[in-house]
Amino acid sequence: MHLPLLLGLPAARPGRAVLPAPPGRNSIPPLLKSFHLKEVSVMSALLTGAPLAGRVAVVSGASSGMGAATAERLAELGAPVVVLARRKDKLDDVVKNIESSGGTALALAVDVTDRAAVRTAADQVADRFGKADLVFNNAGVQLISGIEELKVDDWQRQIDLNITGLMNVIAAFLPHLTTSAEQGKPADLINTSSIAATRILEKFSVYSGTKAYISHLTRLLRVELGPEMVRVATIEPGMVDTELPDHVTDPDASRLMADLIHDIDCLQSADVAETVAFMAAVPRHVNLTEITIMPTAQAI
């Protein structure tokens, strides 16, 4: 459940900067839209130097939010990064940010639900940088509705992206990871799940089901791949300030979000990025398998 910091509050708490939301988010429900504020906080970087030098990173869902922030952070720490998503213009912005800071990146416009396209992207990565040894499998979508509303197209979209897309990335890049491990290099597959995988929330049934699949799949994959020295992990964030609310149209879900985030310092994408980078930077024999990252004050 990656929930944004969108507060129905008349003013920010003292000592915090409040910025108006970007224009064009017309699909946000009125409850959130009426006071669409974003609170900005800064997480100090924990890692220094270039602990990821020599690695080759791939980030899916990299056009915005956690994916974009993680791609930029991995590049700062020394890895060339390949960013995957459908929105090429957004990917190009991420690449420009990386290159302007002295990093190396490549944008590949890919719909991860297209298995052949993801396989082609994996070949392009190998041709440009060599085999990927750090895959942040992050693409996903959150569409909330009551099960009796029978929004079967929304169900299918979440299944296609959150499950099938994730599996397509695994299928395309697992040979890269196993080759890297055989060569004695670190090899990381990090899947993005959510605390919704284990929380029981009304109207989150399909979304939560897809995330539960990811969390348990990761545990099972680790049993198979750990002995091959491929580290498999999942990160399960709580409330993160991302663009996911743009997809929420259910008024009850939007009210739940507003209630949950009232007076809470939610996570920023940079917080997740630093956590993913740390998971990849620890020694090869260490596998941080399941990381739940929550705002300190988030109760559920």
N, C-alpha and C positions, 0 to 999 in steps of 0.2 A: 504494500500500500504506500506508494510514493506520493505523499500528499503535500501540496504547495503551501507556502506561507501567504495566504490571501485572507486578510483580516477585515471583518466588518467593524472596524474600530474608528473612532473619530480622530485619534492621534496616536503617534508612536510612543513607546516608552522612552523616558529620558535617556540620552546618550546613544541613541540608535538613529541611523540615517534611514529615511523612508523615501523610496523612489516610486514615481508613478509607473504602472505597468506599461509595456510596449503596446502600441496601437494594434488593432486588427484582430483582437481576440474576441470576436463577436459571438462565438459559440459558448462562452462561459455563462453559466446560469446567472440570473439577476442577483441572487443572494450573494454570490461571490463577486460578481461584476460591479455591484454598486459601490463596494469599497475595495477595489482591486489594488492592494498595496503589496509591495514586496520589501521585506526587511532585509537589510544587507549586513552581514557579519563576515568576518574574515578569520579563516583558520590558518594558524601559523604552520608552515611546512615543517614536517618532522624529518624528512630525508634530505640529505645534502650530497653534493658531489654528483657523480654519475654512476650510481650503483646498477643501472640497467644498460650501461654501455655494452655493446656486443649482442644485445637481444634484438629480436624483430617482433614488434607488437602489432596486433590487429584488433581494432575496436569496432564492433557493430553497433548500430543505433548511435552513431557518432556525430550526428548533425546538430545536436543541441544537448543541453542538460548534462547529466552524469557522463554520457558517452563523450561529448566534446571536451568536458573538463578533464576527464581521465586521459584522453588522447594527448591533450596538451601537457599534462603532468608527466606522463610516461616519456614524452619527447624531451621535456626539461631534464629528466633524469638519465638521458643518454640513448634511448632507444629510437631508431627510426620507426615511425608509426604509419600504418595503413588504416584509413578511416573508411568505413562502409555505412551507407545509408541510401535512401532513395533521393534525397534532396541535394542535388549536386551543388547548387549555389551555396547552401549552408556548409557543405563539406569543404568547398573552396575557401570559405571564411576561416574554418578551423585550420586548414593547411597554411593559410597566410599568417595566422597567429603563431603557429609553430615555427614557420620559417623566419618570421620577423624576430623571434627570440633565439635564432641560431640553430633550430632543430631541423629534422628531416621528416617529411611526410608525403604521403601519396593519397589522393582522394579517388575512390572507386564508387561510382553510383550503382548501387546494387539493391535489389529487392530480395531480402533474405528468404522470402517465401518461394523464390524461384531457385530450385536446386541446381540447375545447370548454370545459372548466372553466378551462384556462390562458388561453384567449382572452378569456373573460369577466373573469378577473382583470386582464388587460392593459387592458381597457376601464375597469374600476374604478379602476385606477391613474391613467389619463388623466383620468377625471372628477374625481378627488380632488386630484391634484397636478400634472397635466399629463403630457406624454410622459416616460417613463423614459429616462435617458441613461447609466445605470450599472447593468448587469445582472451579478450574480454568480451564475452558473449552477452550483449546488453540490449539488443533491440526488443521492444515490447510496447504494448498498448493497454490502456485501462478504460474499459467501457462498462459503466455500472447501470444495472437495471434489475427490477424484480423478476424472478423467474417466470411468474405467471403473465408477464407482459409479452413473453415469447418473442423477444427481439433476437431471432435466430441468426440474422445477419451479423449482429454484434457478437454473438457467441462465436460464430465461425471466424470472424476477423481476429478475435483474441486467440482462438486455438491455432489459427494459421500462423500468426506472427509469434506469439509467446511460446508455442510448442514446436510447430513445424519449422518455423524460421530458426529457432534455436538448434534443432536437430540438424538442419541443413548446414549450419556453420560448423557443428561438431563433425559431421561427415566429411566436409571439405578440408578441414584443418587438422583433424586427428592424425593423418599420416605425417604432417609437418611436425607435430608435437612428439610423436613416437620416434621419428628420425632424430630429432634434437636430443631426446633423452638417451637414445642409443649411442650418440656421440659424446655423452657425458655432460651435456649442457642442461641448464634448468629448462623445464617445460611446464607451462602453466595454462590450464583451462579454468577460467573464472566466470561462472554463470551468474547473471543478475536474477535474483528471486525477489522476495518481499516479505515483510512481516505478515502480510495477508495470507501467506502460505499456512500459517498456524492460528491466526486470529479468526474468531467467528463473528463476521460482520454481515448484517442484513443487506441484501442486494448485491453483495460482492461474490456471489456463488461461483460464477464462471471464471472471473478474474482470479479469485483465490484458488480455484481448482487448478488453473494453469500454473500458478506459482508454486502450489504444493507439488505438482508434477516436477517442476524444475528442481526444487529442493531435494526431493527423494531420488530423482534421477542422478543428481550429483553424488549423493551418498553411494549409490550403486556403481556408478562409473569409477569412483575412487577404489572400490574393491578390485576392479579389473585392472585399472591403469596404475594404481599406486605401486604395485610390484614391478612395473615397467619404468618407474621413476618419473611418471607424468603426474604432476600435482593437479588435483581436481578440487575445486572449491566453489562455494556459493557465498554471495554477499546478500544479506536481507535487510534493506534499509527500511526505516520508518518514514517519518514525514520529511520529504525533501522538496526544496523549492525548485520545481521543474515546470515544464509546460503541459504536463499530463492533465491538468484540470480543463484544458481546452477541449478535451474529449468527453467531459462529464456533462450530461444534460439532465440527469435525474435530480429533481429538487431535494429529495430526501438525502441523497448522497452528498449533494453540495452543502446541505445544512450540517450533516455529520462532519464534513471537512471543516466547516466554519467553527463548529463547536469544539472539535478536537484541537484546532490550532489557536484558539483564543488564548492570548497571552503566553504563547509558547515560542521559544527560540528554535525554529526548525533547522534541519540540516541544510547546508548548501551543497551544491554539486562538488565543490572543491573538497569537502569533507569526505565524500565517497571516493573521489579520485585519489586522495592521499592514502586512504585505506587500501584500495586496490593496489596502488604502487608498493605499499609496505608488504602486502601479501606476496607480491612477486619478487621483492628484494631480499627476503629472508634467505638463509642458506638453503641449498638444494635439498638437504635431508629433512627440512622442516616444511610441513604442509598445514597451513591455517585453513582448516576445511570448511568451517561454517562460521561466518562472521555476521552477527546481527548488530547493526549500527543504528542507534536511536538517539533522538534528542533527549537530553537528560530529563526534561520535565514531561515527556510524553508518557502517559499512564497506560495506554492500551496498545 
